[in-house]
């Protein structure tokens, strides 16, 4: 990384038009502009490395950057973003060092360098805590989605080898199937999640203030969070559309429209599911599968003939053995009724 000598004033409009800085109060823009640096990156050069919290938040003002996933998943390319993209904010808010960002190679000119306006991590955190927390709930980054869902799946007893996690997170972001909720443990509001959102979404811990469960853990009424130590950052929670997530995991691919899987499962059975109360009453019970039906057994007896009594004495054997070819061996009445009953069952 090098610091460009070009005047940054020509790029200030791009910076303050990019999310989330487009929500800054006008009176702060001059103060923030004085603390920006114009950085230059060669194609393929690291903007911030893996396993480290970013030292600055970068807004791309020229060329593109490549967002990479965790090294434990061989650093897949989650997306290539262009001008107006802000990177690094998600790791600082989550307090999680995951993935990395590199300058992408330009398709038109491979020697073109990527330019960013950088705001130091300390400055960004101060501004975010004072002015941008409501705004930072509006978006979920690809790296945040990939890391949170990957840890959620890794903790489940079953494995899902057919699920392409990269495609899943890209689809979730494109279709806006994830929402964010911030919970401040020190606030007077002790309700972690709103009741009305529990039935439709799977809520997963994304990061933020340290709590007693790992990232990716499902969160609900049955498994509340307990903060470990005070923190100025909120607990960040991701709510993933329950129907989509269940269909994707059980079907092995991204569902398109209605699928046969959706009609055969109860989506509340995903981890962390807690049905929302209806009309102030207790949650409705989960549906139970119907008991199997068996064909009734029908026995037919000849009432004109007495059934053999096992306590009675068997008939005396014929002292005269039958002559071969003149008569058939006699079968006891018990065997006759037994065979009759067996043949009609």
C-alpha positions, 0 to 999 in steps of 0.5 A, a space after each residue: 500500500 502506498 499513499 497517493 500524492 493526489 489531492 483527495 478533494 476530487 474523491 470526497 463526493 464519492 466517499 460521502 455518497 457511499 453507504 454508510 457515510 451518506 448518513 453522516 450529519 453534514 456538520 461532521 463531514 468536514 471533520 471526517 474529511 480531514 482524517 481521510 487518507 488516499 491509498 493506492 494498491 497494486 492488483 492483487 495487493 492486500 488491503 487488509 490481511 486475514 486473521 486481523 482486524 482491519 486497521 482502517 475502513 476503506 471506500 473504493 474510489 477507483 477500480 475494484 476490490 476482491 472480497 475473500 472468505 475465511 482461509 479455513 475454506 480456502 479463501 473463496 472469492 465471495 464478490 468483486 466490488 467496484 467504486 463506492 464499496 466500503 470494506 472493513 466496517 463489518 469486521 470492526 462492528 462484529 469484532 471478528 477477524 475473518 476473510 480478507 480484501 485484495 485489489 482486483 485485477 482490472 479487465 481493461 488495464 492490468 496495471 491500473 491501481 485501486 484507489 481507496 479513501 481510508 478512515 482509521 479504525 479508531 475514528 470509524 468506531 467512534 463515529 459509528 457508535 455515535 451516529 451510524 448504529 441504526 444505519 449499520 443494521 441496514 446491510 449484511 456483508 458477504 463475509 459476515 454471512 459466509 462466516 456466520 452461516 459456516 459456523 452455524 453449519 459446522 456446529 450441527 450434528 449433520 453435514 451438508 456436503 451438497 450445499 454450496 455456501 458461497 452461492 447460498 450467501 450470494 443469493 441471500 444478499 441479492 434477495 435480501 433474505 437476511 436482516 440485522 438486529 442489534 441488542 445492547 446488553 446494558 440498555 433498559 430493554 432486556 428483550 433480545 429479539 422481537 416476538 414477531 420475528 421468531 417464527 419466520 427467521 433463524 436468528 444467529 449470533 454474528 458478533 459484537 459484544 462478547 457473550 457466553 455462546 460462540 458465533 453462529 449459535 442460534 438465538 431464541 427464547 429457549 437459549 438467551 444470551 448472557 454478556 461476558 463483560 461490558 462493551 460499547 458495541 451491541 450484540 449483532 444478530 442475523 435473522 435468516 429467512 427460515 423457509 429458504 434456509 430449511 429448503 436449501 439445507 434439506 434440498 441440497 441446492 438453492 430452491 426456486 419457487 415452491 419446492 416439494 421440500 417445503 410441503 413436507 417439513 416443519 420449518 420451526 424445527 430448525 435450531 433456535 426456532 421458537 414460535 411467536 405467541 398468538 393473541 397473547 397465548 402460549 405458542 402453538 404446539 409443533 405438528 405431530 406426524 400421524 400414526 401409521 394405520 394398520 389393516 385390522 385383523 379379521 378372524 372367521 370361525 365356524 361356529 357349528 364346530 367347537 373350537 379345540 379346548 387345550 385343557 381337554 384330553 386329545 383323542 385316543 390314537 387309532 390302535 389299528 394303523 390304516 392300510 396303505 392306499 385304503 384311507 388317509 391319515 387322520 388330522 386332529 381337530 386342533 390342526 384343522 382349525 389352526 390351518 383354517 385360521 391361518 389361511 384366512 388371516 
